[in-house]
Amino acid sequence: MNDSYANECIVECTDNGKTVEAEVGSFQPEKYLQVFMNTVKVNLQYQPAHKVYVGNMAGMEFVTSGPKLVGSYR
């Protein structure tokens, strides 16, 4: 069974509490997520204890639950 995910996800900066809609680059569920925020690439790794993706860029930490599942097919 293959899953299809959205091309965008909401990313939050834990340092200032701001959220932004980011474009998904490459994605492996529960492993790795690459997003583009205003043309800046941020790599996030999955943290199974908290079920979120976490990454750092320019001294700031970013978290997201990842892109939404939009459908599954065979």
Buried (B, 14 or more C-beta within 10 A) or exposed (E): EEEEBEEBBBBBBEEEEEEBEBBBEEBEEEEBBBBEBEEEEBBBEBEEEEEBBBBEBEEEEBBBBBBEEEEEEE
